[in-house]
Every structure is written in structure tokens, then in C-alpha cells.
Amino acid sequence: MRKIGLAVLGICLSISLATAQNKDSLAMANAPRKTLDKIAAVVGSNIILQSDIELSYANYLAQGGAPNQDIKCQILHGLLAQKILAQQAIIDSIEVKDDEVDNEVDRRMRTMTQRAGGQDRLEQFLGRSVIQYKDEIRPDIKEALVADKMRAKITEKLNVTPEEVQEYYNKIPKDSLPTYNKEVEVGEIVFQPKLNKDEKEFYRQKAEGLRARVKNGEDFGTLARLYSQDPGSAPDGGDLGFADRNSYVKEFAAWAFKLKAGEISPVFETDYGFHFLQVIERRGEQVHVRHILVTPAITQASLDRTKAKADSIYTLLKTNSKIDFSSAAAYYSDDKDTKYNGGMMLNAEDVQNRSTIIPSDKLDPQIALTIDTMKVGEISQPKLFTDNRGQKTYKILYLKSVTDAHKANMAQDFPKLKDAAFADKTNRTVSAWFEKRRKETYIRIDPEFNICSNLQGWATPPAATPVQANVTK
């Protein structure tokens, strides 16, 4: 019996949410466009066009994928699944609210606008206005969101008991048990160097000087290219294109949406440094601005002050038994991501579950090197770290636990095995659901796809084919 697994469903849902944006990705990648009007498949009262598949495939190539005709089989497989999900959603009265669709459309357009380097450039890529394009992709996005909700409904009541986890584990051949790499739990107290008011003033005055030159008639774009320290916008004359409030930090957004077209803001400070901006155009809840950023450089004096503070906190932790690492992190750490988590770092690949268990090979090499010489429960002396952007911080590290590389077992790896058992149960449930719905749905697939092994048996047998199918896109 053929099954549609979670991996394929993941492909289908990502394809379904991406189908509407294929044209823009192709244009931006200068990939060849090929539009075909041929009907590739019929699913109930809906159709899938060959052009949908070709555009998705071209998008796959544009993103660096190797030529592979099997990808077209996967694309069609995913689109067939989406249509079945969407049709069942209608029967089950599952709906997506207009504001949900609008939010997804807006989110996508923000990403596309930023990727293109502004709304004008995006419209050149698309060959039409953003408003027109949003209207075109809206139906596809709505169907994808509906299908996603239908899939969530299929699995919403699923859970696994400890007994089911044990049963899942027992079925894994002993020579096929997964091997987990060395894992650690690491806490940190981060101390970011801060300039005092006098040290900042030099950079504020530099920004004020650039603003005065603009006000006196010098070209904003030229000064931005020469002096702005925003690497993303400086080459474009400081141009940030169109964006909404959520795209900017609050101080920046406040000025961007307060000023009229042509007006220039005063110099203001954000976490990035000192800015001033000019509004170019406002369209509803989006604004087109350009800016110049002056980023203060950390001084040796600020580093010395930071090290002195870190040393004092380290001494406090070592000498005062009433102060534990978690409390010190919450009170003293400058890292917003970890300070309210007892200072514990989160596994970047399992943020949803807020897991603090991190494979050692996924750690920052500087941190991995430091904790490699530490014992469990030990706190490191303050050490200077430099991130990939060149920013320097002092950190105190705490090694909470170490689990050596090992074969999976119930005692050490119950959470991971539970996730795997749940994924397996979800996969089987979804597969069974699709198997039943597929047999109840009229499906016709173009003979071109007869070579696709993953589509064998999906088409309705000829004897069951209706005389005429009423199809709509």
C-alpha cells in the first residue's frame, strides 16, 4: 500500500505555500520562464496546470538544486495532496480568515521586497505592480493555508504514551539504533561593552555633521554610500525600500511613520547606533525610506570597564553561596535570549521545545573550546568572545551537564525517542487518511507522469472515470 509520509507532506506544504511566489523567485534569479497551459492533473473539481509544476521546478533550480526530473514527480505529488486536503477542508467547514491570508501575503511581500532591494526593483522583476501580484497569489496562498489547517486537524488529537514510546523503541533493530553525538547544557552570563555618554557624543556629532551636509544641499545617497555603516543599504545610497512598522526597531519606525515625504528626521539612537532618515514615499501602512547609520566603535576603556564588572560577578558567584548562576544571569546578563532562561543556551535546532541540550558540534567553536576543559558544575572565569560580526563580549560560562556520544536508549534519550515515536504515529495516521481520501476522489494524471513511481496508483481507474469532469483552477 502506497503511503504519503511526513517528508513528502512537508514538501507538499512548503511547495503549496511557495507556489505563489515561484514567479518572483524565477524573475529575481533570472531563471528561464516557461508557461504551459496543459492540464497536468485533475483532482475532484480542481485542476493542476503544467505551468504550476514547471515554475516550481524552475524555482528549485534557481535556488541551486541539481537538475532532476524526479523533483517534478515530488512537486505534483505535493500539489495533489494539497488539493485533497483543501477539498476535505470545505466538507469539514475549515476556513481561513481573510486577515490570516492578508498577513501571509504581506509577510511574503516584505521578504520579497527586501530581497529585491526595494518595491520598485521588485515590480521590475515581476513585470507588474505589487498590488496586482498580491491579488494573483492570494487564492493560492489561501488554499495552502486551508490545506495546512486540514492537515493539523487530522493530527490534532494524537499523542503517545510511555508504553507506545517503549514499543516504538523495541521495534528498532539493535544494529539500527541511532547514535547521538556528545551533548552538553551550557549557561552564559553575557557582558556587553557599553560606551558612556562622553564616548557616544563623538559618534552623535559625526551623524549630526552628515545630517547638516544633507540639509545644506549635498546628495543624501552619495553621503550614505560614502559614510553609512549599514552594509545592507549603504551601497544603495541608504535605500531600504518599502516596509511596514514591524520591519524596524521601534525608534526607527516611530520616525519613519511620523514624517511626510521628503522630510528628514533628527539624529536618533537605536541599538545599532545613531541614525537619521528621509521618507521618500508612504503607501498605506508601508513607507519607503533611506537612512545613514553611524555605529559607535567599542573603546578599550569600555572593554576594561566590562571586564572589571564581569570579574566582580565571577568573584561573587565563587564566594557567595546565596547567589546561584541562574539568579546572576537574570540580574546581570545583557543577552535577552538567555537571561530569562536561567542563562541557559537553547538548541538552535529545537527552539520550539526550548531544549537546552545542544550537540557539542553545534556550539560556537570558542565556547566549545572553553567548556572542553571544564568539569560539570564548573563556572569559567570571564573570557572575551568575538562573534561573526566582530562584536566583542565578555562571558562567564557554566557547564551544567555532559552526555557522551552513545547509542540511543530509553534511560538517556526518552524525549528524543518520544518525538520520534510521535512523528511515526503522525506519519501513519496521515498516510491512512490520504489512502482513504485518495480512493474516494476522482483523480486524473497526464500520461507524461506515468514514469513517477510515487504517483503509481493515484489516478482513478478508467472504469471509474466520469464522462466529463467539471474542473476549475
C-alpha positions as CSV (number, residue, x, y, z in Angstrom):
1,M,0.0,0.0,0.0
2,R,1.4,3.4,-1.0
3,K,1.8,6.0,1.7
4,I,2.3,9.7,1.7
5,G,4.8,10.3,4.5
6,L,5.7,13.3,6.6
7,A,8.7,14.1,4.5
8,V,6.6,14.3,1.4
9,L,3.8,16.2,3.2
10,G,6.5,18.7,4.3
11,I,7.5,19.1,0.7
12,C,3.9,19.4,-0.4
13,L,3.1,22.1,2.2
14,S,6.3,24.0,1.5
15,I,5.6,23.8,-2.2
16,S,2.0,24.9,-1.7
17,L,3.0,27.9,0.3
18,A,5.8,28.6,-2.2
19,T,3.9,28.0,-5.4
20,A,2.5,31.5,-5.4
21,Q,6.0,33.0,-5.1
22,N,7.7,31.0,-7.8
23,K,7.3,33.6,-10.4
24,D,9.1,36.3,-8.4
25,S,11.9,33.9,-7.4
26,L,12.4,33.0,-11.0
27,A,12.5,36.6,-12.1
28,M,14.9,37.6,-9.4
29,A,17.1,34.6,-10.3
30,N,16.9,35.4,-14.0
31,A,15.8,31.8,-14.5
32,P,14.1,31.0,-17.8
33,R,10.3,31.2,-17.7
34,K,8.2,28.6,-19.5
35,T,4.4,28.9,-19.3
36,L,2.4,25.9,-20.4
37,D,-1.4,25.7,-20.4
38,K,-1.6,22.0,-20.4
39,I,-3.6,20.3,-17.5
40,A,-1.2,18.1,-15.6
41,A,-3.8,16.6,-13.3
42,V,-7.4,16.8,-12.2
43,V,-8.4,16.3,-8.6
44,G,-12.1,16.3,-8.0
45,S,-13.3,19.6,-9.4
46,N,-9.9,21.2,-9.4
47,I,-7.0,21.2,-11.8
48,I,-3.3,21.4,-11.6
49,L,-1.6,23.1,-14.5
50,Q,1.7,22.0,-16.0
51,S,2.9,25.6,-15.6
52,D,2.5,25.3,-11.8
53,I,4.9,22.3,-11.9
54,E,7.3,23.9,-14.3
55,L,7.5,27.1,-12.3
56,S,8.1,25.2,-9.1
57,Y,10.8,23.2,-10.7
58,A,12.5,26.2,-12.1
59,N,12.3,27.8,-8.7
60,Y,14.0,24.7,-7.3
61,L,16.8,25.1,-9.9
62,A,17.1,28.8,-9.2
63,Q,17.8,28.0,-5.5
64,G,20.7,25.8,-6.5
65,G,19.1,22.4,-6.9
66,A,20.6,19.9,-9.3
67,P,18.6,19.0,-12.4
68,N,16.5,16.1,-11.5
69,Q,13.2,15.1,-13.2
70,D,12.1,13.2,-10.1
71,I,11.6,16.6,-8.4
72,K,8.7,17.2,-10.8
73,C,7.1,14.0,-9.5
74,Q,7.5,15.2,-6.0
75,I,6.0,18.6,-6.9
76,L,3.0,17.0,-8.5
77,H,2.6,14.6,-5.6
78,G,2.6,17.6,-3.2
79,L,0.1,19.5,-5.2
80,L,-2.2,16.5,-5.4
81,A,-2.1,16.2,-1.7
82,Q,-2.8,19.9,-1.2
83,K,-5.9,19.7,-3.4
84,I,-7.3,16.7,-1.5
85,L,-6.7,18.5,1.8
86,A,-8.3,21.7,0.6
87,Q,-11.4,19.8,-0.7
88,Q,-11.8,18.0,2.5
89,A,-11.5,21.2,4.4
90,I,-14.5,22.5,2.6
91,I,-16.5,19.5,3.7
92,D,-15.3,19.9,7.3
93,S,-16.1,23.7,7.2
94,I,-12.5,24.6,7.9
95,E,-11.9,28.2,6.9
96,V,-9.0,30.6,6.9
97,K,-9.9,34.2,7.8
98,D,-9.2,37.0,5.4
99,D,-6.7,38.6,7.9
100,E,-4.7,35.4,8.1
101,V,-4.4,35.4,4.3
102,D,-3.6,39.1,4.3
103,N,-0.9,38.6,6.9
104,E,0.7,35.8,5.0
105,V,0.6,37.8,1.7
106,D,2.1,40.8,3.5
107,R,4.8,38.7,5.1
108,R,5.8,37.2,1.8
109,M,5.8,40.6,0.1
110,R,8.0,42.0,2.9
111,T,10.5,39.2,2.3
112,M,10.4,39.6,-1.5
113,T,10.7,43.4,-1.3
114,Q,13.8,43.2,1.0
115,R,15.3,40.5,-1.2
116,A,14.8,42.6,-4.3
117,G,16.2,45.8,-2.7
118,G,13.0,47.8,-2.7
119,Q,9.5,47.8,-4.2
120,D,10.4,49.5,-7.4
121,R,13.0,46.8,-8.2
122,L,10.6,44.1,-7.2
123,E,8.0,45.4,-9.6
124,Q,10.6,45.4,-12.3
125,F,11.4,41.8,-11.6
126,L,7.7,40.8,-11.5
127,G,6.7,42.8,-14.5
128,R,3.7,44.1,-12.7
129,S,2.7,46.2,-9.7
130,V,2.9,44.7,-6.2
131,I,-0.8,45.2,-5.8
132,Q,-1.5,43.2,-9.0
133,Y,0.8,40.5,-7.8
134,K,-0.7,40.3,-4.4
135,D,-4.1,39.8,-6.0
136,E,-2.7,37.0,-8.2
137,I,-1.1,35.0,-5.4
138,R,-3.8,35.4,-2.8
139,P,-6.0,32.4,-4.0
140,D,-3.0,30.1,-4.0
141,I,-1.9,31.2,-0.5
142,K,-5.4,30.8,0.8
143,E,-5.7,27.3,-0.5
144,A,-2.3,26.4,1.0
145,L,-3.3,27.8,4.4
146,V,-6.6,25.9,4.3
147,A,-4.7,22.7,3.4
148,D,-2.3,23.3,6.3
149,K,-5.2,23.7,8.8
150,M,-6.8,20.5,7.5
151,R,-3.6,18.5,8.0
152,A,-3.4,20.0,11.5
153,K,-6.9,18.8,12.2
154,I,-6.1,15.3,11.1
155,T,-3.4,15.0,13.8
156,E,-4.6,17.4,16.5
157,K,-5.7,14.7,18.9
158,L,-2.6,12.5,18.5
159,N,-0.3,11.8,21.4
160,V,2.0,9.0,22.5
161,T,2.1,7.2,25.8
162,P,5.3,6.0,27.5
163,E,4.1,2.5,26.6
164,E,3.9,3.5,22.9
165,V,7.4,5.0,23.1
166,Q,8.8,1.8,24.6
167,E,7.0,-0.2,21.8
168,Y,8.5,2.0,19.2
169,Y,11.9,1.7,20.7
170,N,11.6,-2.1,20.9
171,K,10.8,-2.3,17.2
172,I,14.1,-0.6,16.1
173,P,16.7,-3.3,15.2
174,K,19.6,-3.0,17.7
175,D,22.1,-2.5,14.9
176,S,19.9,0.3,13.5
177,L,19.6,2.4,16.7
178,P,20.6,6.0,16.1
179,T,23.9,7.3,17.6
180,Y,23.7,10.6,19.4
181,N,26.8,12.8,19.4
182,K,28.2,14.3,22.6
183,E,25.6,16.8,24.0
184,V,26.0,19.5,26.6
185,E,24.0,22.0,28.6
186,V,25.8,25.4,28.8
187,G,24.8,28.6,30.6
188,E,26.2,32.0,30.0
189,I,26.2,35.4,31.6
190,V,27.0,38.0,28.9
191,F,28.5,41.4,29.5
192,Q,28.3,43.7,26.5
193,P,30.7,46.7,26.4
194,K,28.9,50.0,26.7
195,L,30.1,53.5,25.8
196,N,29.5,56.2,28.3
197,K,27.8,59.5,27.4
198,D,31.0,61.3,26.6
199,E,32.3,58.4,24.4
200,K,29.0,58.3,22.5
201,E,28.9,62.0,21.9
202,F,31.7,61.8,19.2
203,Y,29.6,59.5,17.1
204,R,26.4,61.5,17.6
205,Q,28.2,64.6,16.4
206,K,29.5,62.7,13.4
207,A,25.9,61.8,12.5
208,E,24.8,65.4,13.1
209,G,27.6,66.6,10.8
210,L,26.4,64.3,8.0
211,R,22.8,65.4,8.5
212,A,23.9,69.1,8.3
213,R,25.6,68.4,5.0
214,V,22.4,66.9,3.6
215,K,20.3,69.8,4.8
216,N,22.9,72.1,3.1
217,G,22.2,70.5,-0.2
218,E,24.6,67.6,-0.5
219,D,23.2,64.4,-2.0
220,F,21.8,62.0,0.6
221,G,22.6,58.9,-1.5
222,T,26.2,59.9,-2.1
223,L,26.8,60.5,1.6
224,A,25.2,57.3,2.5
225,R,27.4,55.3,0.1
226,L,30.5,57.0,1.5
227,Y,29.8,57.1,5.2
228,S,26.8,54.9,6.3
229,Q,27.8,51.9,8.3
230,D,24.8,49.8,7.4
231,P,26.3,47.3,5.0
232,G,22.9,46.2,3.7
233,S,21.8,49.7,2.5
234,A,24.9,51.8,2.1
235,P,25.7,50.5,-1.5
236,D,22.2,51.6,-2.5
237,G,22.5,55.1,-1.1
238,G,20.9,54.1,2.2
239,D,17.7,53.0,0.4
240,L,15.7,50.5,2.5
241,G,12.8,50.2,0.0
242,F,9.2,49.8,1.2
243,A,8.5,48.1,4.5
244,D,5.9,48.2,7.4
245,R,6.4,49.1,11.0
246,N,7.2,45.5,12.0
247,S,10.3,45.6,9.8
248,Y,12.1,48.2,12.0
249,V,13.1,48.7,15.6
250,K,10.6,50.9,17.4
251,E,12.7,54.1,17.4
252,F,13.3,53.8,13.7
253,A,9.7,53.0,12.9
254,A,8.5,56.0,15.0
255,W,10.3,58.5,12.8
256,A,9.7,56.6,9.6
257,F,5.9,56.7,10.0
258,K,5.8,60.2,11.6
259,L,7.4,62.2,8.8
260,K,6.0,63.3,5.5
261,A,7.6,62.5,2.1
262,G,10.8,64.5,1.7
263,E,11.3,65.3,5.4
264,I,14.4,64.3,7.2
265,S,14.4,63.1,10.8
266,P,16.7,64.4,13.6
267,V,19.6,62.2,14.7
268,F,18.3,59.4,16.9
269,E,19.8,56.4,18.7
270,T,18.9,52.7,18.4
271,D,20.8,49.5,19.4
272,Y,22.6,49.8,16.1
273,G,24.0,53.3,16.6
274,F,23.0,56.8,15.5
275,H,20.7,57.3,12.5
276,F,18.9,59.9,10.6
277,L,16.4,59.0,7.8
278,Q,14.5,60.6,5.0
279,V,11.0,59.5,4.0
280,I,10.7,59.1,0.2
281,E,7.1,57.8,-0.1
282,R,4.3,56.5,2.0
283,R,1.8,53.9,0.7
284,G,-0.8,53.0,3.3
285,E,0.9,51.0,6.0
286,Q,4.2,50.8,4.2
287,V,6.9,53.5,3.9
288,H,9.9,53.9,1.7
289,V,12.9,55.4,3.5
290,R,16.6,55.8,3.2
291,H,19.0,56.4,6.1
292,I,22.5,56.9,7.2
293,L,23.9,54.9,10.2
294,V,26.9,55.8,12.3
295,T,27.9,52.9,14.5
296,P,30.0,53.7,17.6
297,A,33.2,51.7,18.0
298,I,33.9,49.9,21.2
299,T,36.8,51.6,23.0
300,Q,39.5,49.9,25.1
301,A,38.2,51.8,28.1
302,S,34.7,50.3,27.6
303,L,36.2,46.8,27.3
304,D,38.2,47.4,30.5
305,R,35.1,48.5,32.4
306,T,33.2,45.5,31.1
307,K,35.9,43.1,32.2
308,A,36.0,44.6,35.7
309,K,32.3,44.1,36.0
310,A,32.5,40.5,34.8
311,D,35.4,39.8,37.2
312,S,33.3,41.2,40.1
313,I,30.3,38.9,39.2
314,Y,32.6,35.9,38.9
315,T,34.0,36.6,42.4
316,L,30.5,37.0,43.8
317,L,29.5,33.6,42.3
318,K,32.6,31.9,43.7
319,T,32.4,33.4,47.2
320,N,28.7,33.9,47.9
321,S,26.7,30.6,48.1
322,K,23.4,32.5,48.3
323,I,23.9,33.7,44.7
324,D,23.4,31.0,42.1
325,F,24.2,31.1,38.4
326,S,20.6,31.3,37.3
327,S,19.8,34.4,39.5
328,A,23.0,36.1,38.5
329,A,22.2,35.6,34.8
330,A,18.7,37.0,35.2
331,Y,20.1,40.1,37.0
332,Y,23.4,40.8,35.3
333,S,23.4,39.3,31.8
334,D,22.9,41.5,28.7
335,D,21.7,38.7,26.5
336,K,18.0,38.9,26.1
337,D,17.7,35.4,24.7
338,T,19.2,33.6,27.7
339,K,19.0,35.8,30.8
340,Y,15.4,34.9,31.5
341,N,16.1,31.2,30.9
342,G,18.5,30.8,33.8
343,G,21.3,31.8,31.5
344,M,20.9,28.5,29.6
345,M,21.6,28.5,25.9
346,L,18.9,27.0,23.7
347,N,19.4,24.4,21.0
348,A,19.0,26.4,17.8
349,E,17.6,23.4,16.0
350,D,15.0,22.7,18.7
351,V,13.9,26.2,19.8
352,Q,10.2,25.3,19.6
353,N,10.7,22.9,22.6
354,R,13.1,25.3,24.3
355,S,15.6,22.5,24.6
356,T,18.8,23.3,26.4
357,I,20.5,20.1,25.3
358,I,22.9,21.1,22.5
359,P,25.1,18.7,20.3
360,S,28.7,19.8,21.1
361,D,29.4,20.2,17.4
362,K,26.7,22.8,17.1
363,L,28.3,25.1,19.7
364,D,30.2,28.2,18.8
365,P,33.8,26.9,18.5
366,Q,35.0,29.4,21.0
367,I,32.6,28.2,23.6
368,A,33.2,24.5,22.7
369,L,36.9,25.1,23.3
370,T,36.3,26.7,26.6
371,I,34.0,24.1,28.1
372,D,36.1,21.2,26.8
373,T,38.5,21.9,29.8
374,M,35.7,22.3,32.3
375,K,34.1,19.9,34.7
376,V,30.3,19.5,35.1
377,G,29.1,22.2,37.6
378,E,32.1,24.4,37.0
379,I,31.9,28.1,36.2
380,S,34.6,29.6,33.9
381,Q,36.5,32.8,34.5
382,P,35.3,35.8,32.3
383,K,36.6,35.5,28.8
384,L,36.5,37.8,25.8
385,F,34.5,36.4,22.8
386,T,34.2,37.8,19.3
387,D,31.1,36.9,17.2
388,N,31.0,36.6,13.4
389,R,30.1,40.3,13.1
390,G,33.2,41.3,15.0
391,Q,31.3,42.3,18.2
392,K,33.1,41.7,21.4
393,T,31.5,40.5,24.7
394,Y,32.8,39.0,27.9
395,K,31.1,35.8,29.1
396,I,31.0,33.6,32.1
397,L,30.2,30.1,31.2
398,Y,28.6,27.4,33.3
399,L,28.7,23.7,32.3
400,K,25.6,22.1,33.6
401,S,25.7,18.6,32.0
402,V,27.6,16.5,29.6
403,T,26.3,13.4,27.8
404,D,28.9,11.4,25.9
405,A,28.2,10.0,22.4
406,H,26.1,6.9,22.7
407,K,23.6,4.6,21.1
408,A,20.0,5.6,21.7
409,N,18.5,4.2,24.9
410,M,15.3,4.8,26.9
411,A,17.1,6.0,30.0
412,Q,19.0,8.8,28.4
413,D,17.0,9.6,25.3
414,F,13.4,9.3,26.2
415,P,12.5,12.9,25.0
416,K,14.1,12.2,21.6
417,L,12.5,8.8,21.3
418,K,9.2,10.2,22.3
419,D,9.4,12.8,19.5
420,A,10.4,10.0,17.0
421,A,7.5,7.8,18.1
422,F,5.1,10.7,17.8
423,A,6.4,11.5,14.3
424,D,6.0,7.9,13.3
425,K,2.4,7.7,14.7
426,T,1.6,11.0,12.9
427,N,3.0,9.7,9.7
428,R,1.0,6.5,9.8
429,T,-2.2,8.5,10.7
430,V,-1.8,10.9,7.8
431,S,-0.9,8.1,5.4
432,A,-4.0,6.2,6.3
433,W,-6.1,9.3,5.9
434,F,-4.7,10.0,2.4
435,E,-5.1,6.4,1.4
436,K,-8.8,6.6,2.1
437,R,-9.5,10.0,0.6
438,R,-7.5,9.3,-2.5
439,K,-9.7,6.3,-3.3
440,E,-12.8,8.4,-2.8
441,T,-11.6,11.3,-5.0
442,Y,-11.6,11.4,-8.8
443,I,-8.0,11.9,-9.9
444,R,-6.7,12.0,-13.5
445,I,-3.0,12.4,-14.2
446,D,-1.4,13.2,-17.5
447,P,0.4,10.2,-19.1
448,E,3.6,12.2,-19.0
449,F,3.9,11.4,-15.3
450,N,3.5,7.7,-15.7
451,I,7.2,7.4,-15.0
452,C,6.7,8.7,-11.5
453,S,6.9,5.8,-9.1
454,N,5.5,7.9,-6.3
455,L,2.3,8.5,-8.3
456,Q,1.6,4.9,-9.3
457,G,-2.0,4.1,-8.4
458,W,-3.1,7.6,-7.6
459,A,-5.1,8.0,-10.8
460,T,-8.7,6.8,-10.7
461,P,-9.0,3.5,-12.8
462,P,-10.5,4.2,-16.3
463,A,-13.7,2.2,-15.4
464,A,-14.4,4.7,-12.7
465,T,-13.7,7.8,-14.7
466,P,-16.7,10.1,-15.2
467,V,-17.8,11.0,-18.7
468,Q,-16.9,14.6,-18.2
469,A,-15.1,16.3,-15.3
470,N,-16.2,19.8,-14.3
471,V,-12.9,21.4,-13.4
472,T,-11.9,24.7,-12.0
473,K,-8.5,26.1,-11.1
